[in-house]
Amino acid sequence: MKRTLVIITHPNFENSVVNKLWINELSKYPDQYYIHNLHEVYPDGILDVKKEQALIEGYDHIVFQFPFYWFNCPPLFKTWLDGVLTYGWAYGSESGYKMGNKKVALAVSVGIDEKEYTPEGKYMYTLEQLLAPFEVTFRYIKADYQGFYAYYGIERDSSEEAIQSSLAPYMKFIQGV
């Protein structure tokens, strides 16, 4: 069975509800999933770029998991993208494109209800539209973008039942990456 790298970027993971549930479930299968928590590995926010690049090179299936807030990713994930996806490694030369053909996907937790992410909704944009810069980035570096899984409405309904209902579709998505 393939092993998938899951890079989690959550600045407050210990108080997370849904992300913590997902990662706890993946942790039950260490032969299938390697969990790399950026805030745990780099509490000071200073990345070891070469270490991150070597880690990426060891996997063909990569999921970036984060809470979606302020219509974007957490700052450390943006730092990761800017620092790790460098010229000559991720793009721009014959020896570049180290993420080329690797399957990559996003798993995001979203505070707002899904109905608000429609042209008729409060924000007038779909989540797919708001996540487009990530898709474009992955396509630019020739990675095989697999789309995203989103759990919506955590701010409105963080009941145990609602959170648990996200687990099966999350696992199905992750297994398909």
PLY file of the C-alpha trace (Angstrom):
ply
format ascii 1.0
element vertex 177
property float x
property float y
property float z
element edge 176
property int vertex1
property int vertex2
end_header
0.00 0.00 0.00
1.21 3.52 -0.79
2.38 5.79 1.99
1.08 9.34 1.99
2.76 12.38 3.49
0.31 14.63 5.31
1.72 18.06 6.06
-0.42 19.76 8.67
-0.17 23.45 9.34
-2.40 24.44 12.22
-1.19 27.19 14.56
-3.39 25.94 17.39
-3.52 22.21 16.76
-3.95 21.21 20.41
-7.24 23.11 20.55
-8.36 21.96 17.12
-11.44 19.82 16.88
-11.79 18.47 13.37
-8.12 18.57 12.30
-7.12 16.76 15.47
-9.77 14.07 14.84
-8.50 13.54 11.30
-4.85 13.33 12.32
-5.63 11.02 15.23
-7.34 8.68 12.78
-4.42 8.76 10.34
-2.05 8.06 13.23
-3.64 4.64 13.58
-2.09 3.70 10.22
1.61 4.62 10.42
2.45 2.22 7.60
0.17 4.23 5.27
0.51 7.84 6.46
3.36 9.98 7.66
2.17 13.06 9.53
4.42 16.10 9.45
3.15 18.88 11.71
4.98 22.06 10.70
4.17 23.96 13.89
5.47 21.08 15.97
8.67 20.66 13.96
9.30 24.41 13.60
7.85 26.16 16.67
9.99 29.20 15.89
8.68 29.31 12.30
12.15 28.92 10.80
12.12 26.14 8.24
14.92 23.79 7.31
14.32 24.04 3.57
16.70 21.23 2.58
15.07 18.90 5.13
11.62 19.78 3.80
12.69 19.24 0.21
14.24 15.86 1.08
11.04 14.85 2.85
8.93 15.76 -0.18
11.25 13.82 -2.47
10.50 10.66 -0.48
6.77 10.63 -1.23
4.59 10.46 -4.32
1.35 11.35 -2.49
1.19 14.56 -0.43
-1.73 16.18 1.37
-1.50 19.69 2.76
-3.95 20.06 5.64
-4.85 23.35 7.30
-7.68 25.47 8.65
-8.92 27.92 6.05
-9.27 31.33 7.63
-9.15 34.87 6.39
-9.77 33.20 3.04
-6.29 31.75 2.95
-3.85 29.37 4.62
-1.98 29.85 7.90
1.17 31.98 7.59
3.57 29.08 8.18
2.18 27.22 5.18
2.74 30.30 3.00
6.28 30.50 4.40
6.70 26.82 3.51
5.52 27.39 -0.06
7.80 30.40 -0.50
10.83 28.71 1.06
10.56 25.12 -0.18
9.29 25.59 -3.72
12.48 27.19 -4.96
13.87 27.78 -8.42
15.97 24.83 -9.50
14.20 22.45 -7.14
10.48 22.92 -7.74
10.60 24.66 -11.11
12.68 26.48 -13.66
15.49 24.20 -14.69
16.20 20.78 -16.11
16.93 19.46 -12.62
13.90 21.20 -11.13
10.35 19.95 -10.90
11.09 17.65 -7.97
7.35 17.66 -7.25
6.56 16.86 -10.87
3.92 14.13 -11.18
3.55 13.81 -7.41
-0.11 13.64 -6.42
-0.94 16.59 -4.17
-4.19 17.58 -2.51
-5.62 19.87 0.14
-7.68 19.01 3.21
-9.18 22.10 4.79
-11.42 22.88 7.70
-13.64 25.89 7.09
-15.43 27.86 9.75
-18.22 29.16 7.55
-21.11 27.15 6.08
-20.79 25.84 2.56
-23.85 27.81 1.37
-21.93 31.03 2.05
-19.32 29.95 -0.51
-21.55 30.31 -3.56
-22.08 33.13 -6.04
-25.33 33.85 -4.20
-23.79 33.48 -0.75
-22.33 36.00 1.60
-18.83 35.85 0.09
-19.79 35.48 -3.61
-16.96 33.03 -4.29
-16.79 29.28 -4.11
-14.13 27.60 -2.02
-12.78 26.14 -5.24
-12.26 29.68 -6.55
-10.60 30.79 -3.32
-8.27 27.78 -3.34
-7.34 28.34 -7.00
-3.93 29.92 -6.18
-2.87 26.61 -4.60
-4.03 24.67 -7.64
-2.18 27.05 -9.95
0.97 26.73 -7.83
0.85 22.95 -7.95
0.22 22.92 -11.68
3.07 25.38 -12.23
5.51 23.01 -10.54
4.02 20.11 -12.55
2.50 18.33 -9.55
-0.66 16.31 -10.15
-3.30 18.30 -8.25
-6.02 16.02 -6.89
-8.39 18.69 -5.59
-9.50 19.30 -2.04
-11.64 17.98 0.76
-13.38 20.57 2.92
-15.28 20.35 6.15
-17.51 23.41 6.37
-19.28 25.13 9.24
-17.06 24.32 12.21
-17.89 27.73 13.75
-21.60 27.04 13.63
-21.70 23.36 14.51
-18.81 21.79 16.37
-20.93 19.07 17.94
-19.36 15.66 18.35
-21.84 14.23 15.85
-21.08 16.85 13.21
-17.32 16.47 13.63
-17.51 12.67 13.53
-19.53 12.87 10.31
-16.48 14.36 8.59
-14.22 11.41 9.29
-15.45 8.87 6.72
-15.44 11.28 3.75
-12.06 12.67 4.84
-10.55 9.18 4.97
-12.05 8.26 1.61
-10.56 11.43 0.10
-7.13 10.84 1.65
-7.07 7.23 0.47
-7.81 8.40 -3.07
-4.87 10.81 -3.26
0 1
1 2
2 3
3 4
4 5
5 6
6 7
7 8
8 9
9 10
10 11
11 12
12 13
13 14
14 15
15 16
16 17
17 18
18 19
19 20
20 21
21 22
22 23
23 24
24 25
25 26
26 27
27 28
28 29
29 30
30 31
31 32
32 33
33 34
34 35
35 36
36 37
37 38
38 39
39 40
40 41
41 42
42 43
43 44
44 45
45 46
46 47
47 48
48 49
49 50
50 51
51 52
52 53
53 54
54 55
55 56
56 57
57 58
58 59
59 60
60 61
61 62
62 63
63 64
64 65
65 66
66 67
67 68
68 69
69 70
70 71
71 72
72 73
73 74
74 75
75 76
76 77
77 78
78 79
79 80
80 81
81 82
82 83
83 84
84 85
85 86
86 87
87 88
88 89
89 90
90 91
91 92
92 93
93 94
94 95
95 96
96 97
97 98
98 99
99 100
100 101
101 102
102 103
103 104
104 105
105 106
106 107
107 108
108 109
109 110
110 111
111 112
112 113
113 114
114 115
115 116
116 117
117 118
118 119
119 120
120 121
121 122
122 123
123 124
124 125
125 126
126 127
127 128
128 129
129 130
130 131
131 132
132 133
133 134
134 135
135 136
136 137
137 138
138 139
139 140
140 141
141 142
142 143
143 144
144 145
145 146
146 147
147 148
148 149
149 150
150 151
151 152
152 153
153 154
154 155
155 156
156 157
157 158
158 159
159 160
160 161
161 162
162 163
163 164
164 165
165 166
166 167
167 168
168 169
169 170
170 171
171 172
172 173
173 174
174 175
175 176
